[in-house]
């Protein structure tokens, strides 16, 4: 072993001596210049300081938002709330992956190996086309074989198939007339509700089977811990991703909202409307999937060094800073203190009068890109749907949080801050400084979300020169 180390050291010296270009000077690693890419559908919110909290009268006498000057860093934020169409992309991805995993497992159990799909995304006639890519050792690279022998074939305690790669080159067969064999039929049948749970000749997907599993690292706990290994702070979550469409019924007693329950999430007529019925835990899962989806694409282009950092929910401070749009101490995103413009038109979707939801020309939600955006080009930061934030709700939070990127992260506190007010709220909840909360495991017909992504690199703040 000592000889090997000595040989390695000598080899390293020889390689170093043979390097040309730096002339022996400290020039740093040439990683290329970083050029940030603005994520699709997002806008850059330049960091800066602002007065957070209620600068006007606390009419509701809540006393949970005293003014506090804080500073937030630059970040990207979705211009609109996440829409039904965008969230359906997540659901469809999970459904597709769930089907492929089930097909691969049954192929593995029945001893069928992966087919080549005839090289054009076609099927060769059996469930074997969907077997794990490592089912045929002759087609594995040396690295894949090593990983399979030492990790993937063993799996983990809670997932015996962890790490094994799916064959995504072959398209799923949706037409029942084209199912290749009885194994494929068995798997597809297992994804749907049983016959006795169907009516009017329609069989629908069993949404309870659509679960997204992801891992994350509790950096806060790891940083504060005196002992412990890295693996001790890696958490695994499994979340049912389908939104709760029954919220349209449960949120309103003695009310007829069945059409919204039946059509709002899936019908293309509502594709550009904000998704609702999503729990805080589901919004977090969406952020993890969006990060995974983008980085998977980057890896496929052999650009692993350009992986993006994570999408996430905004903190409460980031949300309020964004909602203000650069206006200091304003009541609403457009300034205020009125909810109508000079032509008498309402500036947001909310409940202007008692029982009169239609006064602002909207009964429920409106399309995510409705009304005028604020100074940061963000739509509906007031009204339409309230929005989840990453912060835990504490009425005394402003008294003790940091003035630099303030946030309250408390896993034991299930009350999460929601901001912005919704289509069913009065104007008080539309104010940029109004705080409200909902429980993380609750879904509502008036709560949605939007995501943010940290800006990497130096950035001019919103308090100085305008950001490019």
N, C-alpha and C positions, 0 to 999 in steps of 0.2 A: 504493500500500500504506500509506504514511504517513497519507494522508487517511482511509483506512478505520479505522486504529487510533485516530486523533484523534476520529473520529465515534463509535467504540465507547466511548471514554473519556467523552465528553460524554453519550452516551446512558445510560451506567452511572450517572453523577452525577445525571442527571435522574430516573432510576428510584429511586435511593437517596433523593433529596430528597422524593419523593412518597410514600414508605413511611410508614405511620402505625402507632402502637401502641407503639413502643419509645422515643419521645420523644428519640431521639438517644443513648440509653444503651446500654451493652454488656450485652445480655440473653441473648446466645447464640442458636444456631439452634434453633428449635422443632421438635425431632424427635419429640416425644411421649415419654411415660414408658415405660421398658422393663419389660415384664412377662415374666419367663422362663417358658417352657412346658416342663414335664417331658416328655421323650420317652416314647412309649408303651413299656411293658414295662421301663422303667428306674427306678432309685432314686437319690436324691441322696446322694452320699458327701461329707460336710462335711470340708473340708481341715483339716489340723492336723499336729502333730509326733508322731513315734512312734519307738521303738527298733527299727530294722530289723536283721535278722540273727538268729543263733542265740544265745538267752540261756541255753540249757541245754547239756548235754554234746553235743559233736560226735562222736556214736558212730561215724559212718562215716569220721571223720578226714579230711574233705574240705578243711577249713580255707579255704573260699571265702566264708564269710558271717560275718565278725566283726561284732559289734554296732556300730551307728552310728546316732546320732540324726539324723533327717532330717525335712524338712517337705514336704508336698505340698499343692497347691491343691485347691479343691473341683471335683468333676466328677460327672457322671451315669454310672452303670454298669448294664449289663443285669442284671436280677435272676437270669436263668438263662443257661446256655450257649446259644449260637445253635442252634436246633433244626433237624431235617431239613426241617420244614415251612417255616421261615423261610428257610433256604438255598435251598429249591426255588423260592421266590418270586423269588430272584435268578436262578437258572438259567432259569426260565420267561421272565423279562423279557429275558434275553440271547437266548434262542431266538426269542422273538417279534421282537425288534429285528433279529436276524440275517436272519430270513425277510423282513422288510419292506425291509431294505437291499438284499438280493438281488433282490427283486421290483422295487424302484425303479430299480436299475441296469439290469436287463434292459428295463424299460419305457423308460428313457432311451435305451438303445442301439437299441431297435426303433422309436423316434420316437413313442411313445404318450404322450399327455398325461393329467394327472390328471383323473379324473371327480369329480363332486360326491357320488358315493355316494347320490344321491337324497335327500340331506339327513337320512337316518335311519340312517346306519351300514350301509346296504345297498350291494351291488355293482351296477354298471351293465353288467357282463358282460365285462370284459377286464382284463388286467394293468394297463392305464392307470389304474385306480382307485388303484393303489398307487404311482404315479409320484411323484417329488419334488414338493413343493408349489410349487416355483419353476419347474416345467416350463411353466406358462402365464403369460407376462409380464403379461397383461391382469388377472390376479387378484392381482398382487403390489402391496404397498404401496410407497411411494417409498423407504422405508428398505430393505426387502427387495430391491428392484430394484438399489439402489446396492450393497448388500453382495454380491449375486449377480454384478453386472458387474465388481466390483473384487476380490472374494475367492473366493466359493464356486465360480464357474464356472472359476476357475483351479485351485483345490484346493491341495494341498501336494505336496512331492516324494514322500512315501510314501503319500498318500491323495488321489487326484484328486477324490474326492467329499466331502472334509472340509467341514463346515459346512452342507451342504444338508439341508433339513428333510424329515422323513418325513411322509406322510399317515397319521395314526393314527386318523382319524375312521371309516375303513372297517374292519370286522372281518375278520380272517383267516379263510379258508375251510379247515376241517380235513377235511370230508367229501369224499373223492375223487370222489364222484358229482356234486358241485356245483362242481368246478373250472371256472372261466369259459372258459379257452382253453389252447392248447398251451404258451404261454409260462409261464403260471402253473404248469402241470403240470411243466414242466422245472425250475423253481426249487424246487418242493416236493420233487421227486424227488431233487434234488441234496443235500438236507438229510439223507437217509436212507442207511444202509449199503446197498451194492449187494446184489442178489439172492443172489449166491453167498456173501455173508457172513451170510445169514439162515438160520434153521432153525425147524422146527415152525410154518411159515406166519407167522412174526412178523418184521416189519421194524422196526428201531429207529432212532432218531435217531443220526446220526454225531456223537458228543459232541466229537470233535476240532474240529468246526466252531463250537462254542459258545465264543467268545472275547470277553472284555470289554476294551475299550481305554479308557484314561483317562490324564489328565495330572496332574502334581503339581509343586510347586516345591520345590526343595531349599533351604530357607531357611537351614539351617545353613551350607551351602557359600557361599551368596550373601552372608551376613553376614560371613564370614571372608575372602572374596575381596577383593583390593585392586583388581582390574580386572575388567571383564566386564559384559555387558549382561544385563538381566533374562531375556531369551529363552535365554541360555546356561545358565540354571539350571532351566529347565522340562524335566522328564523325561516321556516318554511310555512307558507300559507296556501290553503286550497279554498277557492272561492267559487260559489255558484254565480255565474256571470249574467244570467238572464234577468232583466229588470222585472220588478213586481208590477205587473199591469193591473192588479186588483186594487192598487192604491186609488184609482179613480172611483172605486166603489166605497172603499173603507174610509177614505178621508171625508166623505160627505154622507151623512145619514139622511134618509128620506129624500133622496135625490136621484134623478135618472141620468147616469153617466155611462151607461153600457156601451154606447158607440165609441167612446174614448178608450174604454177597456179593451174592446175588440180590435180597434183599428190603429190607435195612435202610434204604437211602436213599429208595427210591421208594414202598414200600408204606405206606398210610395208617396201618397199625397202629403204625408207628414215627414218626409225624409229630411227636410231642412229645418225642422222644428227641434227645440232642445229635448234631449232625452230626460225622462223623469223616472221615478220609481227605482232609482239606483241608490243603494246604501253607500255609506262612506267607505266601507271595506271593498265594495265593487269598484268605486272610483279609484281607489288605490291600486287595485288589480289592473284596471284599464291602463293606468300610468306605466306599470311594470310591463304590460304587453306591448304598449306603444314603443317603449325603449327597446325591447327584445325584437320587435318587428323591424325597426329601422336598422339596428345593429346587425341583424341577420342578413339584410340586403347589402350592407356595407361589406360584410365578410364575403358574400358571394362575388363581389367585385374585386376581391383580393386587396382590400384597403383596410386591413385590420387596425392599422395605426391611426385611422381617422374615426374610430368609434366615438359616438356621441355620449355625453353624460345623460343622466336619467331625466325623463319626464316625471313630474310630480305634481301634487296639489300645491297651490300657493299658501304661504303662511297668512295669517290674519293681517299682519302689517303690510305684506306685499299686496294683498287684495285691496286694502283701503288706499294704499299709495297709487295703485293702478287706476282705481275707480275715480280718484280725484282728477286724473288726467293732467296734472301739472297745475291745477288751480289750488291755491292755498286757502284753507278754512272755508271752502264752499260747502253748501248744504247737500247739493246733488252733483252728479258727474258733469252736468251742463252748467253748473254754477248755482243758480237759485236766487231767491228762496221759493220760486213758483214752479209748479208742475206743468204749466202751459206756456207756450211761446207767445209772441206778440200777435199771432193770428188766431189765438184761442185754441190751438191744437195741443193735445196732450203729448208730452215728451217721453213717455214710457208706458209700459203695459202693466197696469195695476188696478185696484178697485177704487175708483174715485169717489163713489157715493155708496151709501148703505144699500146693499142688494143690487146695485146697478153695475154689473161687470162690463156692460157693453158701451159705457160712456166714452171709453178710449178706443172704440172701434175693434175690440177684441173680447171674445167670451172667455177663452182659455189662454193658452200660450199663443205666441206669434212666431214667425220664422226668425231664426237666430240672428239674421242680419237685417233687423228692422230698426226703425228710428235712426237718428243721427248718432254716429260714434262720438266718443269723448276725445280729449286732446291727444290721447295715445292710440287713437284709432281702434278703440275697444267698444263693441256693441253690447247694449243691454246690461251695463254694469249696475243699472237700477231697474228693477221690475223684470217681467217675463218669468224667470225662475230664480229662486234663491240658489246660492252656490256653496258647495262644501269647501272648506279650507282644511289645511293640514293641522291646524291648531286645536288644542283642547281648550274648552271653555272654563274660565275661572273668572268670577266677577271682580276679583282683586288683581287680575293679571297686570294691569297697567302700573300698579304700584311697585312691582318687583322685577319685571322683565328687563332685559338689557336694552340699552338705547341703540345698539348695533344689531341689526337683523333680529329684532325681538320675536320670540316664539315660545309657546308653551307646549312641550311634548310630554304627555303623561299617559302612558299606556293603560294605567288603571282608571283613568277618567274617560268614560264612554261618551261624555257630552262633547261634541265637536262644533266648532264655530261655523255658522252659516251666515252669509252676507248677501246684501243686495235687494232683499224683498222679492216678491213674486206677483204673478197675475191675480192672486186672491188676497193680497195684502193692501192695507191702507198706506198712504204716502209716508208715514213715519218710518216704516221699515225700508223704504227706498233710499233714505238718507245714507250717505257714504260712511257715516260714523256710527250708525246704529248696529249694535251687536245682538245676535240671536244665536240659538244653538239647537241641535237635534242630536238624538242618540245615534251612535255609529252604526248600530244594527237596525236602524229604522229607514224605511223608504217612504217617500212622499210624492204626491202628484204635482208638487210645486217646488221640488228641490232637484237641481241638476248640478253641473260642475264644468269647469274648464281647467286646463293644465298649464303648467309653466315649465321652463327649462333654464337652468343657470347659464348666464353668458360667460364664456371663458375668455380671459384676457383683460387688458385694460380697457376702460370705457369711460368716455366723458359723461359726467353726471348730469342729471336733469336740472341741477342748480346752477350749472355753468353754461358752456357752449352747447348748442343743440347737437345731439348725437346724430351720426350719419346712419 
